[in-house]
Structures are given as structure tokens and as C-alpha cells.
Amino acid sequence: MYHWSSFPSPDELQQRFSGVQASPWPLTNGHLHTPYSFSAFSSIEEAVKLSVENGLKVVGINDFNTVAGYPEWSRQCRVHHVAPLFNIEMIGLNPSDQEMGIRVNDPSN
């Protein structure tokens, strides 16, 4: 199957995965943005608390072009007994695209 143009129906997906057992690995999200970059959360504490409330056991900070949230991320993960991951998302810039007003993978887009 060519995955970019053809997708299985919901019924087909349900049939394919009906016999799959739950993973023994902890529920994980390694890509959460905080208010230090593009974020839906008002604070790092809110991001971690909502993660735990939703059953996550491993959560990763993944802000754009900064590691400024790492100390608070580490502290909040310790407080809420969740394993922290430390990531960073970098945005490249193509000056000729910028001059033409083209925005690619831009949170303001």
C-alpha cells in the first residue's frame, strides 16, 4: 500500500489491530511544548499535571530553540512522579524563502 495516498478504512484498521495486546511499555509523550515556545499550556506545571492525569508515565519537553524550561521541567516531573525527557526543536531558516514570505514548519503559520 502506498501510504501517502491510500489509507485503510476505520473498519479495516480495527480488524488489523483487534488481536494486538497492550504494550508493556509505559505510556509516553516525548513532544510537549511549554510557554517557553509555542504551547497550549499556561505553565510547565500544567503540562506535567495534565500529562499525569491522562496516564502518561514518561513526558518530554520539546521547545523551539531553547532549553530554558529544563530546570522547571525536571522539578515538576520529580514532584509529579513522572519520568522526564529533554528534547529541543530547532527551526531552520532559508533567507530566500523568508524574503518571499514563505513559512515552513512555523508555529505562527
All heavy atoms as an XYZ file, in Angstrom:
864
protein
N       0.837     -1.171      0.000
C       0.000      0.000      0.000
C       0.892      1.247      0.000
O       1.865      1.322      0.719
C      -0.886     -0.025      1.244
C      -1.653      1.244      1.441
S      -2.590      1.387      2.982
C      -3.088     -0.221      3.383
N       0.554      2.212     -0.817
C       1.278      3.479     -0.851
C       0.659      4.386      0.211
O      -0.462      4.854      0.075
C       1.196      4.107     -2.243
C       2.041      5.330     -2.365
C       3.429      5.237     -2.394
C       1.460      6.584     -2.432
C       4.207      6.361     -2.490
C       2.233      7.721     -2.529
C       3.609      7.606     -2.554
O       4.377      8.733     -2.639
N       1.388      4.617      1.306
C       0.827      5.251      2.498
C       0.485      6.725      2.337
O      -0.237      7.275      3.155
C       1.773      5.061      3.677
C       1.886      3.637      4.083
N       0.897      2.986      4.785
C       2.840      2.714      3.850
C       1.247      1.740      4.992
N       2.422      1.543      4.439
N       0.982      7.380      1.337
C       0.708      8.814      1.214
C      -0.575      9.096      0.456
O      -1.095     10.194      0.499
C       1.874      9.530      0.536
C       3.107      9.454      1.370
C       4.237      8.761      1.082
C       3.334     10.045      2.642
N       5.158      8.882      2.091
C       4.620      9.669      3.066
C       2.571     10.846      3.489
C       5.168     10.076      4.279
C       3.121     11.252      4.705
C       4.397     10.873      5.075
N      -1.119      8.126     -0.222
C      -2.334      8.403     -0.994
C      -3.475      7.448     -0.693
O      -4.590      7.683     -1.121
C      -2.020      8.359     -2.491
O      -1.604      7.055     -2.849
N      -3.215      6.373      0.035
C      -4.253      5.381      0.276
C      -4.190      4.922      1.725
O      -3.138      4.470      2.183
C      -4.044      4.195     -0.659
O      -4.992      3.210     -0.400
N      -5.295      5.048      2.427
C      -5.332      4.655      3.816
C      -6.404      3.591      4.011
O      -7.441      3.631      3.347
C      -5.662      5.862      4.706
C      -4.628      6.931      4.638
C      -4.794      8.014      3.786
C      -3.478      6.860      5.406
C      -3.835      9.001      3.704
C      -2.520      7.852      5.333
C      -2.698      8.919      4.486
N      -6.177      2.669      4.948
C      -7.210      1.666      5.214
C      -8.428      2.331      5.855
O      -8.311      3.352      6.516
C      -6.541      0.697      6.178
C      -5.271      1.316      6.593
C      -4.983      2.468      5.717
N      -9.578      1.722      5.678
C     -10.806      2.239      6.282
C     -10.748      2.026      7.798
O      -9.986      1.178      8.288
C     -12.008      1.503      5.711
O     -12.017      0.175      6.192
N     -11.570      2.747      8.554
C     -11.610      2.520     10.009
C     -11.929      1.072     10.363
O     -11.340      0.515     11.290
C     -12.701      3.478     10.490
C     -12.687      4.579      9.478
C     -12.371      3.897      8.163
N     -12.839      0.449      9.621
C     -13.177     -0.957      9.889
C     -11.973     -1.869      9.659
O     -11.717     -2.795     10.426
C     -14.349     -1.418      9.023
C     -15.665     -0.773      9.437
O     -15.775     -0.317     10.594
O     -16.584     -0.745      8.587
N     -11.234     -1.598      8.575
C     -10.050     -2.398      8.272
C      -8.987     -2.224      9.360
O      -8.355     -3.195      9.787
C      -9.485     -2.003      6.905
C      -8.334     -2.885      6.448
C      -7.784     -2.480      5.086
O      -8.404     -1.642      4.400
O      -6.719     -3.020      4.729
N      -8.804     -1.001      9.828
C      -7.836     -0.759     10.903
C      -8.236     -1.491     12.172
O      -7.407     -2.114     12.832
C      -7.715      0.737     11.186
C      -6.904      1.538     10.197
C      -7.024      3.030     10.511
C      -5.449      1.119     10.203
N      -9.512     -1.433     12.518
C      -9.986     -2.118     13.715
C      -9.749     -3.621     13.596
O      -9.308     -4.264     14.545
C     -11.463     -1.823     13.932
C     -11.978     -2.364     15.247
C     -13.395     -1.924     15.510
O     -14.107     -1.477     14.601
N     -13.834     -2.053     16.749
N      -9.994     -4.186     12.434
C      -9.785     -5.613     12.213
C      -8.304     -5.957     12.322
O      -7.931     -6.946     12.952
C     -10.328     -6.013     10.852
C     -10.218     -7.494     10.581
C     -10.786     -7.867      9.219
O     -11.125     -7.006      8.408
N     -10.877     -9.164      8.957
N      -7.437     -5.148     11.713
C      -5.992     -5.406     11.749
C      -5.443     -5.431     13.162
O      -4.540     -6.193     13.485
C      -5.241     -4.324     10.972
C      -5.287     -4.459      9.490
C      -4.379     -3.422      8.870
N      -4.617     -3.287      7.448
C      -3.926     -2.482      6.669
N      -2.976     -1.734      7.163
N      -4.191     -2.418      5.388
N      -5.971     -4.548     14.028
C      -5.391     -4.396     15.363
C      -6.234     -5.015     16.470
O      -5.920     -4.858     17.650
C      -5.138     -2.911     15.654
C      -4.080     -2.332     14.768
C      -4.418     -1.553     13.677
C      -2.743     -2.596     14.997
C      -3.448     -1.034     12.835
C      -1.756     -2.080     14.170
C      -2.109     -1.304     13.091
N      -7.264     -5.774     16.126
C      -8.150     -6.337     17.144
C      -7.439     -7.342     18.049
O      -7.790     -7.472     19.211
C      -9.365     -6.981     16.486
O      -8.955     -8.073     15.673
N      -6.433     -8.027     17.555
C      -5.734     -9.024     18.368
C      -4.477     -8.511     19.034
O      -3.794     -9.256     19.734
N      -4.179     -7.235     18.867
C      -2.947     -6.680     19.431
C      -3.135     -6.435     20.916
O      -4.097     -5.815     21.350
C      -2.567     -5.355     18.710
C      -1.360     -4.723     19.358
C      -2.330     -5.620     17.239
N      -2.198     -6.929     21.708
C      -2.252     -6.722     23.150
C      -1.623     -5.374     23.496
O      -0.797     -4.840     22.757
C      -1.509     -7.830     23.864
C      -2.188     -9.174     23.696
C      -1.477    -10.261     24.464
O      -0.403    -10.049     25.000
N      -2.084    -11.428     24.515
N      -2.014     -4.852     24.642
C      -1.460     -3.584     25.115
C       0.056     -3.709     25.287
O       0.575     -4.755     25.664
C      -2.101     -3.195     26.434
N       0.740     -2.627     25.020
C       2.194     -2.602     25.133
C       2.632     -2.677     26.599
O       1.991     -2.090     27.473
C       2.724     -1.297     24.527
O       4.082     -1.134     24.832
N       3.744     -3.378     26.869
C       4.273     -3.407     28.234
C       5.035     -2.119     28.563
O       5.418     -1.899     29.695
C       5.222     -4.608     28.215
C       5.681     -4.674     26.794
C       4.501     -4.234     25.967
N       5.231     -1.260     27.567
C       5.978     -0.022     27.768
C       5.071      1.049     28.365
O       3.885      1.090     28.085
C       6.573      0.466     26.445
C       7.486     -0.540     25.849
C       7.217     -1.395     24.825
C       8.813     -0.843     26.259
N       8.275     -2.205     24.569
C       9.283     -1.885     25.441
C       9.642     -0.347     27.246
C      10.556     -2.429     25.585
C      10.910     -0.886     27.385
C      11.344     -1.911     26.569
N       5.643      1.940     29.184
C       4.814      2.988     29.787
C       4.285      3.961     28.736
O       4.934      4.203     27.717
C       5.781      3.693     30.745
C       7.144      3.355     30.264
C       7.044      2.027     29.566
N       3.105      4.492     28.991
C       2.508      5.476     28.106
C       3.400      6.722     28.092
O       3.724      7.276     29.137
C       1.101      5.814     28.587
C       0.219      6.620     27.659
C       0.083      5.969     26.284
C      -1.151      6.811     28.285
N       3.810      7.137     26.897
C       4.834      8.163     26.730
C       4.411      9.219     25.717
O       3.797      8.901     24.711
C       6.145      7.505     26.235
O       6.541      6.507     27.174
C       7.256      8.504     26.064
N       4.765     10.479     26.001
C       4.675     11.555     25.018
C       5.971     12.340     25.126
O       6.220     12.998     26.133
C       3.476     12.465     25.267
C       3.326     13.524     24.187
O       4.276     13.865     23.486
N       2.137     14.061     24.070
N       6.806     12.259     24.105
C       8.110     12.914     24.118
C       8.123     14.265     23.441
O       9.193     14.778     23.133
N       6.952     14.857     23.194
C       6.926     16.084     22.389
C       5.900     17.085     22.926
O       4.870     17.332     22.314
C       6.610     15.732     20.940
C       6.904     16.829     19.976
N       7.726     16.649     18.901
C       6.499     18.119     19.913
C       7.807     17.779     18.217
N       7.048     18.690     18.812
N       6.177     17.659     24.087
C       5.300     18.683     24.660
C       6.013     20.031     24.638
O       7.150     20.144     25.080
C       4.917     18.334     26.097
C       4.034     17.108     26.281
C       3.807     16.841     27.763
C       2.713     17.283     25.585
N       5.329     21.040     24.133
C       5.869     22.404     24.156
C       5.356     23.103     25.411
O       4.246     22.865     25.858
C       5.431     23.174     22.906
C       6.057     22.659     21.654
N       7.298     23.066     21.232
C       5.630     21.760     20.745
C       7.602     22.452     20.104
N       6.603     21.642     19.791
N       6.180     23.989     25.958
C       5.813     24.753     27.151
C       5.696     26.231     26.776
O       5.989     26.605     25.639
C       6.879     24.585     28.250
O       8.028     25.365     27.928
C       7.257     23.120     28.454
N       5.311     27.075     27.722
C       5.223     28.503     27.412
C       6.546     29.143     26.977
O       6.543     30.290     26.525
C       4.715     29.120     28.713
C       3.906     28.028     29.335
C       4.689     26.773     29.016
N       7.656     28.427     27.074
C       8.925     28.960     26.562
C       8.954     28.974     25.034
O       9.859     29.533     24.433
C      10.115     28.170     27.100
C      10.434     28.513     28.526
C       9.966     27.732     29.574
C      11.195     29.634     28.837
C      10.243     28.045     30.892
C      11.478     29.961     30.156
C      11.000     29.163     31.172
O      11.277     29.499     32.479
N       7.985     28.308     24.420
C       7.863     28.349     22.959
C       6.386     28.294     22.603
O       5.553     28.850     23.306
C       8.679     27.239     22.296
O       8.123     25.962     22.508
N       6.047     27.628     21.549
C       4.672     27.501     21.073
C       3.964     26.470     21.948
O       4.329     25.305     21.936
C       4.741     27.051     19.611
C       3.418     26.744     18.990
C       2.536     27.765     18.717
C       3.092     25.456     18.654
C       1.316     27.496     18.117
C       1.883     25.173     18.047
C       0.993     26.192     17.789
N       2.959     26.892     22.742
C       2.366     25.958     23.692
C       0.887     26.220     23.920
O       0.425     27.352     23.889
C       3.089     26.078     25.035
O       2.521     25.207     25.994
N       0.158     25.156     24.202
C      -1.245     25.257     24.601
C      -1.365     25.348     26.117
O      -2.448     25.560     26.640
C      -2.003     24.043     24.099
N      -0.261     25.188     26.826
C      -0.273     25.179     28.287
C       0.106     26.551     28.836
O       0.939     27.248     28.277
C       0.705     24.127     28.823
C       0.464     22.755     28.268
C       1.334     22.207     27.344
C      -0.648     22.026     28.654
C       1.109     20.953     26.821
C      -0.887     20.760     28.135
C      -0.003     20.221     27.222
N      -0.459     26.912     29.979
C      -0.138     28.197     30.597
C       1.117     28.120     31.460
O       1.700     29.152     31.795
C      -1.312     28.699     31.432
O      -1.601     27.787     32.473
N       1.528     26.914     31.825
C       2.733     26.739     32.645
C       3.296     25.333     32.433
O       2.593     24.434     31.947
C       2.413     26.935     34.128
O       1.584     25.879     34.590
N       4.523     25.160     32.851
C       5.136     23.828     32.807
C       4.406     22.905     33.769
O       4.137     21.739     33.447
C       6.642     23.906     33.103
C       7.357     24.550     31.907
C       7.211     22.526     33.417
C       8.836     24.756     32.093
N       4.042     23.418     34.927
C       3.318     22.597     35.891
C       2.014     22.071     35.283
O       1.677     20.895     35.448
C       3.017     23.388     37.157
C       2.265     22.560     38.192
C       1.937     23.329     39.448
O       1.840     24.566     39.405
O       1.765     22.662     40.482
N       1.290     22.920     34.564
C       0.046     22.483     33.931
C       0.313     21.366     32.927
O      -0.417     20.372     32.889
C      -0.644     23.653     33.231
C      -1.928     23.241     32.541
C      -2.553     24.336     31.711
O      -1.861     25.298     31.327
O      -3.751     24.218     31.418
N       1.358     21.498     32.122
C       1.684     20.468     31.127
C       1.964     19.125     31.796
O       1.463     18.087     31.355
C       2.881     20.907     30.291
N       2.732     19.143     32.867
C       3.083     17.897     33.557
C       1.862     17.323     34.274
O       1.583     16.120     34.178
C       4.265     18.109     34.519
C       4.531     16.861     35.343
C       5.516     18.507     33.744
N       1.106     18.162     34.974
C      -0.075     17.678     35.695
C      -1.095     17.051     34.746
O      -1.632     15.981     35.030
C      -0.716     18.823     36.478
C       0.023     19.172     37.753
C      -0.557     20.400     38.418
C      -1.760     20.043     39.233
N      -2.234     21.203     40.065
N      -1.369     17.698     33.618
C      -2.316     17.130     32.653
C      -1.791     15.836     32.051
O      -2.566     14.913     31.770
C      -2.625     18.149     31.559
C      -3.546     19.298     31.991
C      -3.614     20.360     30.905
C      -4.927     18.782     32.343
N      -0.479     15.748     31.862
C       0.114     14.506     31.357
C      -0.147     13.353     32.320
O      -0.572     12.273     31.903
C       1.622     14.690     31.165
O       1.884     15.656     30.187
N       0.097     13.608     33.585
C      -0.108     12.574     34.606
C      -1.587     12.214     34.707
O      -1.949     11.037     34.779
C       0.450     13.045     35.966
C       0.059     12.089     37.085
C       1.965     13.184     35.892
N      -2.468     13.226     34.685
C      -3.911     12.975     34.756
C      -4.389     12.120     33.589
O      -5.382     11.402     33.701
C      -4.681     14.297     34.774
C      -4.567     15.047     36.084
C      -5.188     16.440     36.035
O      -5.946     16.734     35.082
O      -4.897     17.235     36.949
N      -3.668     12.183     32.468
C      -4.035     11.396     31.288
C      -3.266     10.089     31.183
O      -3.251      9.451     30.137
C      -3.862     12.249     30.029
C      -4.998     13.229     29.879
O      -6.081     12.851     29.466
N      -4.773     14.471     30.259
N      -2.597      9.701     32.261
C      -1.983      8.381     32.330
C      -0.566      8.271     31.806
O      -0.020      7.169     31.735
N       0.052      9.389     31.450
C       1.425      9.318     30.952
C       2.387      9.007     32.089
O       2.217      9.475     33.220
C       1.827     10.627     30.267
C       1.069     10.945     28.982
C       1.380     12.347     28.514
C       1.402      9.942     27.902
N       3.411      8.242     31.779
C       4.447      7.893     32.745
C       5.800      8.502     32.365
O       6.690      8.607     33.192
C       4.604      6.376     32.850
C       3.347      5.638     33.215
C       2.857      5.999     34.590
C       1.626      5.177     34.949
N       0.953      5.688     36.115
N       5.940      8.872     31.095
C       7.176      9.476     30.572
C       6.744     10.660     29.709
O       5.927     10.499     28.800
C       7.979      8.475     29.714
C       9.261      9.104     29.197
C       8.276      7.199     30.502
N       7.281     11.858     29.998
C       6.910     13.053     29.234
C       8.160     13.836     28.850
O       9.121     13.918     29.608
C       5.917     13.959     29.984
C       4.577     13.291     30.128
C       6.451     14.373     31.327
N       8.120     14.398     27.656
C       9.295     15.103     27.151
C       9.004     16.549     26.796
O       8.048     16.849     26.085
N       9.843     17.447     27.297
C       9.795     18.851     26.912
C      10.432     18.955     25.523
O      11.429     18.288     25.231
C      10.524     19.747     27.942
C      10.301     21.233     27.636
C      11.989     19.395     28.048
C      10.837     22.154     28.723
N       9.845     19.778     24.663
C      10.327     19.868     23.289
C      10.081     21.278     22.752
O       9.330     21.483     21.817
C       9.599     18.833     22.425
C      10.366     18.511     21.167
O      11.396     17.862     21.238
N       9.894     18.976     20.033
N      10.719     22.265     23.371
C      10.506     23.659     22.990
C      11.353     24.055     21.784
O      12.371     23.437     21.489
C      10.814     24.590     24.166
C       9.716     24.566     25.204
O       8.545     24.378     24.833
O      10.025     24.742     26.395
N      10.901     25.121     21.122
C      11.620     25.651     19.968
C      12.826     26.482     20.409
O      12.679     27.464     21.146
C      10.711     26.550     19.115
C       9.655     25.815     18.365
C       8.340     25.846     18.778
C       9.965     25.079     17.226
C       7.351     25.179     18.083
C       8.994     24.402     16.520
C       7.680     24.459     16.955
N      14.005     26.086     19.965
C      15.237     26.875     20.075
C      15.631     27.288     21.487
O      16.333     28.278     21.665
C      15.129     28.137     19.207
C      14.840     27.815     17.765
O      15.377     26.870     17.201
N      13.966     28.590     17.154
N      15.180     26.560     22.505
C      15.547     26.934     23.874
C      15.526     25.717     24.797
O      14.766     24.780     24.580
C      14.606     28.020     24.440
O      15.066     28.409     25.736
C      13.172     27.541     24.526
N      16.369     25.789     25.794
C      16.370     24.790     26.865
C      16.024     25.458     28.200
O      16.218     24.885     29.259
C      17.730     24.054     26.957
C      17.992     23.257     25.694
C      18.871     25.016     27.240
N      15.494     26.671     28.136
C      15.225     27.465     29.339
C      14.248     26.772     30.291
O      14.300     26.995     31.503
C      14.686     28.836     28.950
N      13.373     25.928     29.771
C      12.395     25.252     30.625
C      12.902     23.988     31.296
O      12.198     23.413     32.127
N      14.100     23.548     30.978
C      14.603     22.280     31.520
C      14.591     22.208     33.051
O      14.148     21.196     33.606
C      16.022     22.002     31.028
C      16.142     21.471     29.619
C      15.102     21.529     28.701
C      17.346     20.919     29.197
C      15.252     21.047     27.410
C      17.505     20.437     27.908
C      16.453     20.498     27.030
O      16.607     20.017     25.756
N      15.094     23.221     33.791
C      15.108     23.090     35.256
C      13.703     22.917     35.852
O      13.487     22.049     36.697
C      15.749     24.401     35.727
C      16.573     24.860     34.574
C      15.796     24.438     33.355
N      12.740     23.722     35.391
C      11.379     23.603     35.907
C      10.734     22.296     35.456
O       9.982     21.665     36.208
C      10.536     24.802     35.453
C       9.103     24.774     35.920
C       8.917     24.935     37.426
O       9.894     25.195     38.149
O       7.776     24.776     37.884
N      11.032     21.862     34.237
C      10.519     20.581     33.744
C      10.991     19.447     34.646
O      10.192     18.599     35.060
C      10.979     20.354     32.305
C      10.351     19.156     31.662
C      10.899     17.911     31.527
C       9.046     19.087     31.094
N      10.006     17.073     30.902
C       8.870     17.776     30.623
C       8.018     20.004     30.932
C       7.700     17.360     30.004
C       6.855     19.583     30.311
C       6.705     18.282     29.860
N      12.262     19.450     34.942
C      12.841     18.418     35.805
C      12.174     18.434     37.180
O      11.795     17.386     37.709
C      14.344     18.646     35.945
O      14.913     17.707     36.806
N      12.011     19.625     37.743
C      11.406     19.752     39.076
C       9.951     19.260     39.065
O       9.551     18.472     39.932
C      11.472     21.202     39.544
C      11.068     21.390     40.993
C      11.241     22.829     41.467
N      10.165     23.691     41.031
C       8.914     23.642     41.502
N       8.593     22.757     42.411
N       7.992     24.469     41.050
N       9.165     19.699     38.089
C       7.757     19.301     38.036
C       7.601     17.792     37.793
O       6.702     17.164     38.357
C       7.004     20.100     36.963
C       6.793     21.547     37.324
C       5.935     21.722     38.554
O       5.044     20.938     38.851
N       6.207     22.791     39.304
N       8.455     17.227     36.983
C       8.398     15.774     36.759
C       8.711     15.017     38.040
O       8.065     14.005     38.338
C       9.348     15.366     35.632
S       8.735     15.826     33.984
N       9.678     15.510     38.815
C      10.002     14.885     40.102
C       8.803     14.988     41.050
O       8.417     14.011     41.694
C      11.221     15.562     40.721
C      12.407     14.671     40.854
C      13.589     15.232     41.624
N      13.678     16.674     41.745
C      14.278     17.494     40.873
N      14.851     16.993     39.808
N      14.328     18.788     41.087
N       8.219     16.184     41.157
C       7.082     16.416     42.048
C       5.913     15.493     41.704
O       5.251     14.966     42.589
C       6.637     17.904     41.980
C       5.262     18.108     42.599
C       7.671     18.807     42.629
N       5.666     15.289     40.418
C       4.500     14.516     39.975
C       4.829     13.057     39.617
O       3.979     12.362     39.055
C       3.823     15.227     38.806
C       3.263     16.553     39.210
N       2.111     16.681     39.937
C       3.728     17.815     39.024
C       1.870     17.955     40.166
N       2.833     18.674     39.625
N       6.029     12.633     39.948
C       6.442     11.224     39.792
C       6.289     10.709     38.371
O       5.713      9.634     38.124
C       5.679     10.328     40.770
C       5.737     10.809     42.175
N       6.887     10.731     42.939
C       4.814     11.433     42.945
C       6.662     11.264     44.123
N       5.413     11.699     44.150
N       6.808     11.469     37.422
C       6.798     11.068     36.027
C       8.229     11.179     35.502
O       8.994     12.050     35.938
C       5.796     11.926     35.206
C       6.178     13.369     35.191
C       5.605     11.392     33.820
N       8.614     10.294     34.604
C       9.974     10.313     34.060
C      10.102     11.416     33.009
O       9.295     11.478     32.086
C      10.315      8.964     33.448
N      11.110     12.300     33.131
C      11.274     13.385     32.171
C      12.157     13.015     30.987
O      13.100     12.244     31.119
C      11.951     14.474     32.996
C      12.806     13.703     33.950
C      12.020     12.435     34.264
N      11.822     13.571     29.840
C      12.688     13.541     28.667
C      13.038     14.991     28.342
O      12.236     15.889     28.562
C      11.983     12.903     27.469
C      11.556     11.455     27.603
C      10.752     11.031     26.369
C      12.758     10.553     27.814
N      14.242     15.211     27.806
C      14.696     16.568     27.488
C      15.057     16.646     26.010
O      16.043     16.064     25.575
C      15.897     16.931     28.362
C      15.568     16.898     29.830
C      15.750     15.749     30.575
C      15.044     18.015     30.453
C      15.435     15.706     31.922
C      14.719     17.995     31.799
C      14.916     16.834     32.541
N      14.229     17.346     25.249
C      14.394     17.480     23.808
C      14.455     18.955     23.446
O      14.159     19.817     24.266
C      13.210     16.837     23.079
C      12.936     15.432     23.547
O      13.790     14.569     23.484
N      11.737     15.196     24.054
N      14.788     19.247     22.215
C      14.735     20.610     21.698
C      14.335     20.525     20.232
O      14.699     19.568     19.537
C      16.073     21.356     21.862
C      15.915     22.823     21.475
C      17.184     20.675     21.087
C      17.111     23.683     21.857
N      13.552     21.478     19.785
C      13.145     21.535     18.389
C      13.778     22.779     17.776
O      13.601     23.883     18.280
C      11.620     21.608     18.289
C      11.128     21.456     16.881
C       9.640     21.119     16.832
O       9.088     20.620     17.824
O       9.042     21.358     15.774
N      14.527     22.567     16.720
C      15.201     23.676     16.043
C      14.459     24.022     14.765
O      13.953     23.157     14.078
C      16.651     23.306     15.718
C      17.462     22.829     16.912
S      17.591     24.026     18.219
C      18.750     25.150     17.501
N      14.401     25.310     14.474
C      13.767     25.777     13.240
C      14.855     26.342     12.344
O      15.607     27.234     12.758
C      12.711     26.852     13.521
C      11.584     26.280     14.388
C      12.147     27.410     12.224
C      10.558     27.297     14.827
N      14.963     25.778     11.144
C      15.919     26.289     10.169
C      15.312     27.451      9.397
O      14.098     27.590      9.298
N      16.148     28.285      8.863
C      15.684     29.451      8.128
C      16.349     29.499      6.765
O      17.570     29.424      6.650
C      16.030     30.731      8.912
C      15.684     32.051      8.223
C      14.182     32.186      8.037
C      16.217     33.208      9.051
N      15.537     29.614      5.738
C      16.029     29.796      4.383
C      15.755     31.258      4.022
O      14.605     31.634      3.784
C      15.302     28.847      3.425
C      15.798     28.965      2.007
O      16.268     30.020      1.581
N      15.681     27.885      1.271
N      16.803     32.102      3.995
C      16.596     33.536      3.765
C      15.822     33.866      2.486
O      15.000     34.786      2.486
C      18.012     34.103      3.710
C      18.836     33.143      4.499
C      18.213     31.795      4.246
N      16.025     33.098      1.407
C      15.298     33.413      0.173
C      13.803     33.117      0.329
O      12.964     33.865     -0.166
C      15.889     32.676     -1.029
O      15.783     31.291     -0.863
N      13.459     32.038      1.058
C      12.046     31.770      1.340
C      11.467     32.875      2.224
O      10.335     33.319      2.022
C      11.870     30.423      2.030
C      12.032     29.237      1.101
O      12.084     29.445     -0.129
O      12.116     28.105      1.613
N      12.245     33.301      3.213
C      11.782     34.346      4.112
C      11.484     35.638      3.335
O      10.449     36.276      3.561
C      12.826     34.610      5.195
C      12.371     35.632      6.222
C      13.456     35.935      7.237
O      14.633     35.938      6.908
N      13.048     36.184      8.465
N      12.356     35.995      2.430
C      12.161     37.200      1.623
C      10.884     37.122      0.793
O      10.226     38.136      0.553
C      13.363     37.430      0.711
C      14.604     37.883      1.445
C      15.841     37.892      0.562
O      15.717     37.768     -0.680
O      16.944     38.009      1.130
N      10.518     35.897      0.371
C       9.302     35.717     -0.429
C       8.055     35.512      0.450
O       6.970     35.314     -0.059
C       9.468     34.531     -1.380
C      10.504     34.777     -2.474
S      10.556     33.464     -3.711
C      11.093     32.054     -2.751
N       8.252     35.531      1.780
C       7.123     35.366      2.681
C       6.684     33.932      2.880
O       5.585     33.670      3.383
N       7.518     32.971      2.478
C       7.185     31.547      2.633
C       7.559     31.094      4.038
O       8.683     31.269      4.478
C       7.927     30.695      1.573
C       7.491     31.101      0.171
C       7.678     29.204      1.837
C       8.296     30.463     -0.935
N       6.575     30.484      4.728
C       6.806     29.993      6.088
C       6.624     28.485      6.098
O       5.604     27.977      5.661
C       5.824     30.639      7.030
C       5.951     32.157      7.033
C       4.770     32.758      7.691
N       5.130     33.134      9.047
C       4.335     33.774      9.869
N       3.115     34.088      9.493
N       4.727     34.084     11.074
N       7.616     27.772      6.588
C       7.568     26.325      6.634
C       7.810     25.880      8.068
O       8.781     26.317      8.697
C       8.654     25.710      5.711
C       8.605     24.183      5.767
C       8.471     26.194      4.286
N       6.941     25.020      8.599
C       7.072     24.500      9.960
C       7.263     25.635     10.961
O       8.154     25.604     11.783
C       8.226     23.488     10.047
C       8.161     22.703     11.351
O       7.109     22.572     11.954
N       9.287     22.203     11.791
N       6.407     26.632     10.860
C       6.499     27.818     11.688
C       5.261     27.886     12.565
O       4.141     27.857     12.073
C       6.578     29.037     10.756
C       6.725     30.347     11.496
O       6.247     30.443     12.638
O       7.296     31.270     10.917
N       5.421     27.965     13.896
C       4.252     27.991     14.771
C       3.321     29.170     14.485
O       2.142     29.129     14.811
C       4.815     28.115     16.167
C       6.274     27.989     16.063
C       6.665     28.020     14.623
N       3.817     30.216     13.851
C       2.985     31.370     13.531
C       2.246     31.180     12.213
O       1.437     32.019     11.818
C       3.867     32.621     13.408
O       4.550     32.831     14.618
N       2.559     30.092     11.524
C       1.982     29.829     10.205
C       0.509     29.477     10.316
O       0.108     28.677     11.086
C       2.741     28.670      9.556
C       2.808     28.798      8.060
O       2.190     29.659      7.483
N       3.580     27.934      7.466
